[in-house]
Amino acid sequence: MLQVGVLSVRFWPLQSQLSLKIWRSKPFCRTSFTGNKAFCSSSSDYKNKPQHTVPNTQYPCPSKSQQNDKCDNFTLLYKLHGIQFCRTLSRLKILQTSLTVIFLPPIYYYYMKGQVTYLCVQYSTGTAVFACIMLYCLSYFLRRIIGMIYLNDAGTTVKVSHLTFWGKRKDLFIPITDIQSLEETGDDKNEILLQFKRYSNPDVLYFTTRFGYILDRKKFSMLFGAFK
């Protein structure tokens, strides 16, 4: 045993050099994502392999007539602090209504099997119908709340951001000449909800200056004519 230990100590530097050479010459391998076949290449080939670069291509901006001034720089004029809360509330209401409707088929199935009473079926159906009605009413209101109002540098286009039915953001690009002032809408600036009306569209959006924040009162008064 003593002789074996002496021999192992004597040949240890040679073994270390051999293992180091083997590790350096170890081929680079990877497994294919589409099968079990492995692709191998030496480390020198991998280092010398030309790298594919993406050309720095600049795409031209679409015309303003097609994209409604989407390429202009817009300045934020108004922001509603509670728009994130409205977005969360809208999505939670969709989730709650979906879960209520999903539970209806199992309840009907167990009622046909005689395991659920008719009162339970009535209660579940009424709850689902009430949840759908509340979802429609809540979504009808939240989709008309303006979260942010922007104005482009040229002062010709207004970008209005509001929520969709699914709680996502939707931007409207409206010419400044199409926006009605508060004198035309008949609203007072001290009211909680103010109407955002257009000449070309009968849909009405709403914004509030009591719970919202006006960043540029001069430009904001240029739009609505009541804030100085």
C-alpha positions in Angstrom: 0.0 0.0 0.0 2.9 2.3 0.8 4.4 1.7 -2.7 1.1 2.5 -4.4 0.8 5.8 -2.5 4.4 6.8 -3.5 3.7 6.0 -7.1 0.5 8.0 -7.1 2.3 11.0 -5.6 5.1 10.7 -8.2 2.8 10.6 -11.2 0.4 13.2 -9.9 1.9 16.2 -11.9 1.8 14.2 -15.1 -1.8 13.2 -14.6 -2.7 16.9 -13.9 -1.1 18.1 -17.1 -2.9 15.3 -19.1 -6.3 16.1 -17.7 -5.7 19.8 -18.4 -4.9 19.1 -22.1 -8.0 16.9 -22.4 -10.2 19.6 -20.8 -8.9 22.3 -23.2 -9.5 20.1 -26.2 -13.0 19.1 -25.1 -15.4 19.6 -28.0 -18.3 22.1 -27.7 -21.6 20.2 -27.8 -25.2 21.1 -27.6 -28.4 19.2 -28.0 -30.9 20.0 -30.7 -34.3 21.4 -29.6 -36.1 19.3 -32.2 -34.5 15.9 -31.5 -32.0 14.0 -29.4 -29.2 14.4 -31.9 -26.2 16.3 -30.5 -24.1 18.7 -32.6 -20.5 18.9 -31.6 -17.6 21.0 -32.7 -14.2 21.8 -31.3 -13.6 24.8 -29.2 -11.3 26.4 -31.9 -14.0 26.0 -34.5 -16.5 27.6 -32.2 -14.3 30.5 -31.5 -13.5 31.0 -35.2 -17.1 30.6 -36.3 -18.3 33.9 -37.8 -20.9 35.7 -35.8 -24.1 36.7 -37.5 -24.9 40.4 -36.9 -28.3 42.1 -37.4 -28.0 45.0 -39.8 -28.8 48.3 -38.4 -31.9 49.0 -40.5 -34.0 52.1 -39.9 -37.6 51.8 -40.9 -39.3 54.9 -42.0 -42.0 56.4 -39.9 -45.5 55.9 -41.4 -47.3 58.9 -42.8 -49.3 61.0 -40.5 -52.4 60.6 -42.6 -52.3 56.8 -42.2 -51.2 56.7 -38.5 -53.0 59.8 -37.1 -49.8 61.6 -36.0 -48.6 58.5 -34.0 -45.0 59.5 -34.8 -45.2 62.9 -33.2 -43.9 63.7 -29.8 -46.7 64.2 -27.3 -46.5 66.1 -24.0 -48.6 64.9 -21.0 -51.2 67.4 -20.0 -53.5 65.5 -17.7 -53.3 62.3 -15.7 -55.8 60.4 -13.5 -54.0 59.0 -10.4 -56.6 56.2 -10.0 -56.5 54.8 -13.5 -54.4 51.8 -12.3 -57.1 51.1 -9.7 -59.8 51.3 -12.4 -57.8 48.9 -14.5 -57.4 46.4 -11.6 -61.1 46.7 -10.7 -62.1 46.0 -14.3 -60.0 42.8 -14.6 -61.1 41.6 -11.2 -64.7 42.0 -12.2 -64.2 40.0 -15.4 -62.5 37.3 -13.4 -65.3 37.2 -10.8 -68.0 37.1 -13.5 -66.2 34.3 -15.4 -65.9 32.1 -12.3 -69.6 32.7 -11.5 -70.7 31.6 -14.9 -68.3 28.6 -15.0 -69.9 27.1 -11.9 -73.4 27.1 -13.5 -73.0 23.9 -15.7 -71.8 21.7 -12.7 -74.7 23.0 -10.6 -77.2 22.1 -13.4 -75.6 18.7 -13.8 -75.9 17.9 -10.0 -79.5 19.2 -10.1 -80.4 16.7 -12.8 -78.8 14.0 -10.7 -80.9 15.0 -7.7 -78.0 16.1 -5.5 -78.8 19.8 -5.6 -82.0 21.6 -4.7 -84.0 23.8 -7.0 -83.4 26.8 -4.6 -79.7 26.4 -5.1 -80.1 26.4 -8.8 -82.2 29.6 -8.7 -79.7 31.3 -6.4 -76.7 30.4 -8.6 -78.5 31.5 -11.8 -79.5 34.8 -10.2 -76.0 35.4 -9.0 -74.5 34.8 -12.4 -77.1 37.1 -14.1 -76.5 39.8 -11.6 -72.7 39.5 -12.0 -73.0 39.9 -15.8 -75.2 43.0 -15.4 -72.8 44.5 -13.0 -69.9 43.7 -15.3 -71.6 45.5 -18.2 -72.5 48.6 -16.1 -69.0 48.8 -14.5 -67.3 48.3 -17.9 -69.6 50.9 -19.5 -68.4 53.4 -17.0 -64.8 52.5 -16.7 -64.3 52.4 -20.5 -65.3 56.1 -20.6 -62.9 57.4 -17.9 -59.9 59.2 -19.4 -56.6 58.2 -17.9 -54.2 60.5 -19.7 -54.4 63.4 -22.2 -51.5 64.4 -24.4 -50.8 67.2 -26.9 -48.3 67.0 -29.7 -45.6 69.6 -30.2 -47.3 71.2 -33.1 -50.5 71.7 -31.1 -52.8 70.1 -33.7 -53.5 66.6 -32.3 -54.6 65.3 -28.9 -53.9 61.8 -27.7 -56.5 60.5 -25.2 -55.9 57.2 -23.3 -58.7 55.2 -21.8 -59.4 51.6 -20.8 -61.0 48.9 -23.0 -63.4 46.2 -21.8 -60.4 43.9 -20.9 -58.7 46.6 -18.9 -56.1 47.4 -21.6 -55.0 50.8 -22.7 -56.5 52.3 -25.9 -55.2 55.6 -27.5 -57.4 57.9 -29.5 -55.8 60.5 -31.8 -58.2 63.4 -32.2 -57.6 66.7 -34.0 -57.8 69.7 -31.7 -60.4 71.3 -33.9 -62.7 68.3 -33.2 -62.8 68.8 -29.4 -65.7 70.8 -27.8 -64.9 73.2 -25.0 -66.7 73.1 -21.6 -68.8 76.0 -22.6 -70.2 74.0 -25.5 -70.7 70.8 -23.4 -72.5 72.8 -20.6 -70.2 71.6 -17.8 -68.8 73.7 -15.0 -65.1 73.4 -14.1 -66.0 72.7 -10.5 -68.0 69.5 -11.3 -66.5 66.1 -10.4 -66.9 64.6 -13.8 -66.5 66.7 -17.0 -67.5 65.6 -20.4 -65.1 65.1 -23.3 -67.1 65.5 -26.4 -66.2 65.6 -30.1 -68.0 67.1 -33.1 -67.5 64.0 -35.3 -68.4 61.3 -32.8 -71.4 61.1 -30.4 -69.5 59.0 -27.9 -68.8 60.8 -24.6 -65.7 60.4 -22.5 -65.2 61.7 -19.0 -62.4 63.2 -17.0 -62.1 64.8 -13.6 -59.9 67.6 -12.3 -60.7 66.9 -8.7 -59.1 63.5 -8.7 -56.8 64.1 -11.6 -53.7 66.2 -12.0 -53.2 68.9 -14.7 -49.5 69.3 -15.6 -49.8 72.2 -18.0 -52.8 74.4 -17.2 -52.1 76.8 -20.1 -52.3 74.2 -22.8 -55.1 72.5 -20.9 -57.2 75.7 -20.9 -56.4 76.1 -24.6 -58.2 72.8 -25.2 -61.2 73.3 -22.9 -61.2 77.1 -22.4 -62.0 77.1 -18.6 -58.8 76.5 -16.7 -56.4 79.3 -16.1 
